[in-house]
């Protein structure tokens, strides 16, 4: 599988690390109840078709990317640099 890094160009997937679903919203770090954390940690969809994912070009420019990938064909349709994620807005 090849991933089009916006910085380095088309690269082999072996240079990247998969970080997960780009559509999952993290609960606030201030959240103390288990309720909102259970779906975030344990429940994931297994989509068929186009899906947005977070990848890091770990063995390259080290940038985080949001890639749109077809889960049936493994074709990466596009990739863009990711903005800030993982924290409170």
Residue pairs with C-beta under 8 A, 6 or more apart in sequence:
1 12
1 13
1 74
1 76
2 10
2 11
2 12
2 13
2 76
3 10
3 11
3 12
3 13
3 15
3 16
3 55
3 57
3 65
3 67
3 76
3 79
4 10
4 11
4 76
4 78
4 79
5 11
5 57
5 60
5 61
5 63
5 65
5 79
6 63
6 65
6 79
6 80
6 81
7 57
7 60
7 61
7 63
7 81
8 57
8 60
8 61
11 57
11 60
14 59
15 57
15 58
15 59
15 60
16 55
16 56
16 57
16 58
16 59
16 60
16 65
17 55
17 56
17 58
18 53
18 54
18 55
19 53
19 54
19 55
19 56
19 64
20 44
20 53
20 54
21 44
21 45
21 51
21 52
21 53
21 54
22 52
22 53
22 54
22 66
22 82
22 85
23 52
24 40
24 44
25 40
26 40
26 86
26 87
27 36
27 37
27 40
28 88
29 87
29 88
30 88
31 37
46 71
47 71
48 71
48 72
49 70
49 71
49 72
50 68
50 69
50 70
50 71
50 77
51 68
51 69
51 70
51 71
52 66
52 67
52 68
53 66
53 67
53 68
53 69
54 64
54 65
54 66
54 67
54 82
54 85
55 64
55 65
55 67
55 79
56 62
56 63
56 64
56 65
57 63
57 65
63 81
63 82
64 81
64 82
64 85
65 79
65 80
65 81
65 82
66 79
66 80
66 81
66 82
67 76
67 78
67 79
68 76
68 77
68 78
68 79
69 75
69 76
69 77
70 77
